[in-house]
Amino acid sequence: MEGENTKPKILIFGGTGYLGKYMAKASVSSGHNTFLQKIQEPPSLKSTRNFRGELDEHEKIISILKEVGVVISTVAYPQLLDQLKIVDAIKVAGNIKI
């Protein structure tokens, strides 16, 4: 279809945090369909899909990962090892190259 967004869908973990909000804004500004994993209230960005979920919610994360093509993690340093949960979910989803 003409005008259809062919850019990859992007999921940003930590997309409402200090660095994540800038990544989210840049993603939306670039015309990407952007998904944000949120723990707190998201920035007011149009064209984002937000889902509330903890990194321990493995099945929920996998279902969202199956809808995107790119994953960006901006989780805070105290959660650094929790990124392994994201990597595990990416492997299970099977549609994102690592």
N, C-alpha and C positions, 0 to 999 in steps of 0.2 A: 504494500500500500504506500502511496506517496505521502510523505510527511511523517511516516511512522518512525519512531525513535529506534534506530538500529544500534545505538551505543549500548555497551554492556550495562546490565543492572548492577549496582554497587551496594554492598552491605557494609556498613561501618559499625564495628563494635566500639563502644565508648563514644559514640557520635554526639553525645550531649555534654561531654566533658570539655576541659580547657582546650586541648588540641583538636578533639573530635568535632567541635562545633565549626571550626574553620574548614576542616576537611569536608564536612557535610555541605557547608555553604559553597565551597569550590565545586563539589560534585554536582550540585543542583545548578549552579551557574553555568557549568559546562554542558548542561542538557542531559545529564544522566538520570535515569530513574533510580532514585536513591532510597535505600532502606536503612533505618537506624535502629540499633538495639539500644533500648533505653532503660535506665535504672531510675533516672529522675526525669523531670519534665523536659521535653525536647525544645530546642530553639524554634522559633516560629518560622519554619521554612515551608514554603509551598512545594509541592511535588515530591514529598517524602512519604514513605510508608514507615510507620513506627511499630515496633512490637516490644512489649514489656516482657522481659525475661532475664533470668539469671544464667550465668555460664554453666551452671549445674543442670539446667533443663535440656539435656542432650537431644531428646526426640524433637522438641520444639525448635531448637537451633537447626537441626538437620532439615526439617520441613521448610524453613526460611532459606537455608543455603541452596536448596534445590531450585529456588526461584531466581537466583542471581548468578552472575558470571565472574564477579570480582569481589574479594573480601579485603577490607582494610581494618586493622586493629589499632586503636589508639587508647587501649585500656591503660589505666594508671599503673605506675611502677609496683605498688603493693599487689596488684593482680597479675604480675608478669608471668608467673607459672600457670595461671589459669588459662593463658593463651594455648597451652597444650590441649585443653578441652576443645578449643576452637579448631585446632589442627585435626584432632581425632574426629570431630563432626564433619569436617571437610572431606576427610578420607572416606567416611561412610556415605556422605551425600554422593560422591563420585563424579560430580560434574565440573569441579573446579580444579585447575592444574595447580600443583604446588611447586 
